[in-house]
Amino acid sequence: MSSKKIDLDAMSFDDLWSLHEQISQILAVRITSEKRELERRLAVLNRSRGAIEGTNNEGAQSYSATGKARRKYPRVLPKYRNPQTSETWSGRGKQPRWLVAAIKTGRRIEEFAINATGAPKGRRQRA
């Protein structure tokens, strides 16, 4: 770089515009190279993270629609159904509000159980 100062106020419009274009080209090249370097570093970090977490063989982890990493275990089928709506519950985690309210009114959780066909279960008898 030269050590002389450029008097921008004394430059003509065409000279200033030419300088602007030169600076824009230099910045574009530097931004592109910086972006490539950051992407390379990110790829290295993702590979090392995948090795630490033990992701699948490709090293790629699947993500849900919200962008969060998916669980490593399969989806659980619903075991309980709300008879008024199409709401279901798998039996895992916190009980849904509709089930809590129904239990408080005196109903039993078995009344909401569904079988493989989706119909409510009756009591099973042993043969």
C-alpha positions in Angstrom: 0.0 0.0 0.0 1.2 3.5 -0.7 1.8 5.8 2.2 0.6 9.0 0.4 -2.8 10.3 1.3 -5.5 10.7 -1.4 -7.3 14.0 -1.4 -10.8 12.8 -2.1 -12.2 16.3 -2.1 -9.9 17.4 -5.0 -10.8 14.3 -7.2 -13.4 14.6 -10.0 -16.6 12.7 -10.0 -15.3 10.2 -12.7 -12.1 9.6 -10.7 -14.1 9.0 -7.5 -16.5 6.6 -9.3 -13.5 4.7 -10.8 -12.0 4.4 -7.3 -15.4 3.2 -6.0 -15.5 0.5 -8.6 -11.9 -0.6 -7.8 -12.7 -0.8 -4.1 -16.0 -2.7 -4.8 -14.1 -5.3 -6.9 -11.4 -5.8 -4.3 -14.0 -6.1 -1.5 -16.0 -8.7 -3.6 -12.9 -10.8 -4.0 -12.0 -10.6 -0.3 -15.6 -11.3 0.8 -15.7 -14.4 -1.4 -12.4 -15.7 -0.2 -13.4 -15.1 3.4 -16.7 -16.8 2.9 -15.0 -19.9 1.4 -12.6 -20.0 4.3 -15.5 -19.8 6.9 -17.5 -22.5 5.1 -14.4 -24.7 5.0 -13.9 -24.2 8.8 -17.6 -24.9 9.4 -17.4 -28.1 7.4 -14.4 -29.2 9.5 -16.3 -28.4 12.7 -19.4 -30.3 11.5 -17.4 -33.3 10.6 -15.7 -33.4 14.0 -19.0 -32.8 15.8 -20.5 -35.7 13.9 -17.7 -38.0 14.9 -18.1 -37.0 18.5 -21.9 -37.4 18.5 -21.8 -40.6 16.5 -24.2 -39.6 13.8 -25.0 -42.0 10.9 -22.4 -43.2 8.4 -22.7 -40.2 6.0 -22.1 -37.8 8.8 -25.3 -35.9 7.9 -27.9 -35.5 10.5 -31.6 -35.2 9.6 -33.5 -32.1 10.7 -37.2 -31.5 11.2 -39.1 -28.7 9.5 -38.4 -26.4 12.4 -34.7 -26.8 11.9 -34.1 -28.8 15.1 -32.2 -32.1 15.0 -34.5 -35.1 14.9 -34.5 -37.7 17.6 -32.6 -40.9 17.0 -35.4 -43.2 18.0 -38.6 -43.9 15.9 -41.9 -42.1 16.3 -44.3 -43.7 18.8 -47.8 -44.6 17.7 -50.7 -43.0 19.6 -52.2 -45.1 22.4 -55.0 -42.8 23.5 -57.6 -40.7 21.5 -59.9 -37.9 22.5 -63.4 -39.0 21.4 -64.5 -35.4 20.7 -61.6 -34.4 18.5 -58.8 -36.1 16.5 -56.3 -35.4 19.3 -54.1 -38.4 20.3 -51.4 -39.1 22.9 -48.7 -41.7 22.7 -48.6 -42.3 26.5 -45.2 -40.7 26.8 -44.4 -37.3 28.4 -46.9 -35.0 30.1 -50.6 -36.0 29.8 -52.5 -33.7 27.5 -55.0 -31.2 28.9 -58.0 -33.0 27.4 -57.0 -36.3 29.2 -56.3 -34.6 32.5 -59.7 -32.9 32.4 -61.5 -36.1 31.6 -59.8 -38.0 34.4 -60.7 -35.2 36.8 -64.4 -35.7 35.9 -64.1 -39.4 36.9 -63.3 -41.2 33.7 -60.5 -43.7 33.5 -57.6 -43.6 31.1 -58.4 -47.0 29.7 -61.6 -45.5 28.2 -59.5 -43.5 25.8 -57.2 -46.4 24.7 -57.1 -47.3 21.0 -56.0 -50.5 19.4 -54.2 -51.0 16.1 -57.3 -50.2 14.0 -58.0 -47.0 15.8 -61.2 -48.1 17.6 -61.5 -47.9 21.4 -60.4 -51.1 23.2 -62.6 -53.2 25.3 -61.3 -55.3 28.2 -59.3 -58.3 26.9 -60.2 -61.7 28.2 -57.7 -64.5 28.4 -58.5 -67.7 26.5 
